[in-house]
Amino acid sequence: MPSLKELKGRINSVKSTQKITKAKQMVAAAKLRRAQAAAEAGRPYATRLAAVMASLAGKVAGDSAPKLLGGTGSDQRHLLVVVNTDKGLCGGLNSNLVKAAKLKAKELIAAGKTVEFYLVGKKGRAPLKREYPTLIGGGFDTSTVKTPGFAEAEGIANELISLFDAGHFDVAHLVYPTFKSALAQDPTINQLIPVPAPTLAEDTGSVVDYEPSEEEILEELLPRYVRTQLFGALLEREASEQGASMTAMDNATRNAGELIQKLTIIYNRQRQAAITTELIEIIAGAEAL
């Protein structure tokens, strides 16, 4: 049974932790509004760009299609671009992303494909390296900037396109969280390279002439599409991180409050028992006299 001094010290320690988790929750809530707005603002542009890509890709013959659209002609070597956070204290966000990446890797390996990981963010490196120590390839450090933006997305895209042009992989998949709410951030896996030719849901029967040619436009547009997808993934990551962090810190704050209540009850009971014991000893001593 811990002493009264030990219980009091533990109560003070939990109270200090509760102050930290409460402050972290408030900071995450403030950042979440901005991050969510940025993520939602970027989605219409990506959707519209995909529609333009569909219109152009449908007019380009297979042999004349740029490499970023037509691919290498093989799908043997796969690169998994996993977008994790740089900071912890965000619940199960990173573990869910790592789990999704592992499942995709196992699926590809079972199909006889070769797999390599390209890691964005710090938190996914250790768990993936434990299970796949020889499959961790390059990566991109986003911890050096306060809020990763388009410049970082462009840097990642340029490196991936260079690796693709050099023949290091045939297909790249992007693994990132999609922000739904503060309680839900779903792991998403999309093919990034070669760019999948989207299909238009609307009628494409109208004749549109492009100047310059579709091939020239795609040469410029395809790298921009890759950068946009990576930029969107970084925006979704930031919103997901703040939402998950706010929820995790709220749970931690409430758990700390419950623990303080339990410890306070135990402390009061032991204190009352000690006082009662002292009174009994005083009365017994007085009667003996």
ZIBELGI-V156821 format. One record per pair of residues at least 24 apart in sequence whose C-alpha atoms are under 8 Angstrom apart, sorted by the first residue. I is the first residue (numbers start at 1). J is the second residue. D is the distance in whole Angstrom. If there is no record, write none. Layout:
BEGIN
{{I:J:D} {I:J:D}}
END
This chain:
BEGIN
{{4:267:6} {4:270:7} {4:271:7} {7:263:7} {7:267:6} {8:267:7} {11:260:6} {11:263:7} {11:264:7} {14:256:6} {14:259:8} {14:260:7} {15:256:7} {15:257:8} {15:260:7} {17:256:8} {18:252:8} {18:253:5} {18:256:6} {18:257:7} {19:253:8} {21:249:5} {21:250:7} {21:252:7} {21:253:6} {22:249:7} {22:250:7} {22:253:6} {24:245:8} {24:246:7} {24:249:7} {25:245:7} {25:246:5} {25:247:8} {25:249:5} {25:250:6} {26:246:7} {28:242:5} {28:243:7} {28:245:6} {28:246:5} {29:242:7} {29:243:7} {29:246:6} {31:242:7} {32:239:6} {32:242:5} {32:243:6} {35:235:7} {35:236:8} {35:238:6} {35:239:5} {35:242:8} {36:179:8} {36:236:8} {36:239:5} {38:235:7} {39:232:7} {39:235:5} {39:236:6} {39:239:7} {42:232:6} {42:235:8} {43:232:7} {46:225:8} {46:228:7} {46:229:7} {46:232:8} {49:225:7} {50:198:7} {50:225:8} {51:198:7} {51:199:8} {51:200:6} {53:197:7} {53:198:7} {53:218:8} {53:221:8} {54:197:6} {54:198:5} {54:199:5} {54:200:6} {55:200:7} {55:204:8} {56:214:6} {56:218:7} {57:197:6} {57:198:8} {57:214:8} {57:218:8} {58:197:8} {59:214:7} {60:214:7} {60:215:7} {64:215:7} {65:215:7} {66:215:7} {66:218:7} {66:219:6} {67:194:7} {68:193:6} {68:194:5} {68:195:6} {68:222:7} {68:223:8} {69:193:8} {69:194:5} {69:195:5} {69:196:7} {69:197:7} {69:222:7} {70:194:7} {70:195:8} {71:170:7} {71:171:8} {71:193:8} {71:194:5} {72:170:6} {74:170:6} {75:113:8} {75:170:5} {75:171:6} {76:112:8} {76:113:5} {76:114:6} {76:170:7} {76:171:8} {77:113:6} {77:114:5} {77:115:6} {77:168:8} {77:169:5} {77:170:5} {77:171:6} {78:113:7} {78:114:6} {78:115:5} {78:116:6} {78:169:6} {78:170:6} {78:171:5} {78:172:6} {78:173:8} {79:115:6} {79:116:5} {79:117:6} {79:118:7} {79:169:6} {79:170:8} {79:171:6} {79:172:5} {79:173:6} {80:105:8} {80:115:7} {80:116:6} {80:117:5} {80:118:6} {80:172:6} {80:173:5} {80:174:6} {80:175:7} {81:117:6} {81:118:5} {81:119:6} {81:120:7} {81:172:7} {81:173:6} {81:174:5} {81:175:6} {82:117:7} {82:118:6} {82:119:5} {82:120:6} {82:124:8} {82:174:6} {82:175:5} {82:176:6} {83:119:6} {83:120:5} {83:121:6} {83:174:8} {83:175:6} {83:176:5} {83:177:8} {83:233:7} {83:234:8} {83:237:7} {84:119:8} {84:120:6} {84:121:5} {84:122:7} {84:123:6} {84:124:6} {84:176:7} {84:237:7} {85:120:8} {85:121:5} {85:122:6} {85:123:6} {85:124:8} {85:237:7} {85:238:8} {85:241:7} {86:121:5} {86:122:5} {86:123:6} {86:142:7} {86:143:6} {87:122:8} {87:123:7} {88:123:7} {89:245:6} {89:248:7} {89:249:8} {90:241:6} {90:242:7} {90:243:8} {90:244:5} {90:245:4} {90:246:8} {90:247:8} {90:248:6} {90:249:8} {91:244:6} {91:245:6} {91:247:8} {91:248:5} {92:244:8} {93:177:8} {93:185:7} {93:240:8} {93:241:7} {93:244:7} {94:123:7} {94:124:6} {95:124:8} {96:187:7} {97:124:8} {97:175:7} {97:176:7} {97:177:7} {97:187:6} {98:124:6} {98:127:7} {98:128:7} {100:175:8} {100:187:7} {101:175:7} {102:128:8} {148:234:7} {149:231:7} {149:234:7} {149:235:8} {150:227:8} {150:231:6} {152:231:8} {153:227:6} {153:228:8} {153:230:5} {153:231:5} {153:234:7} {154:227:5} {154:230:8} {154:231:8} {156:227:8} {156:230:8} {157:223:8} {157:226:6} {157:227:5} {157:230:7} {161:223:8} {170:194:8} {176:233:6} {176:236:8} {176:237:7} {177:233:7} {177:236:6} {177:237:6} {177:240:7} {178:233:8} {178:236:6} {178:237:7} {178:240:7} {179:236:6} {179:237:8} {179:239:6} {179:240:5} {181:240:8} {181:243:7} {182:240:7} {182:242:8} {182:243:4} {182:244:6} {182:246:7} {182:247:6} {183:243:7} {183:244:7} {183:247:7} {184:244:8} {185:240:6} {185:244:8} {192:226:7} {192:229:8} {193:226:8} {195:222:7} {195:226:8}}
END
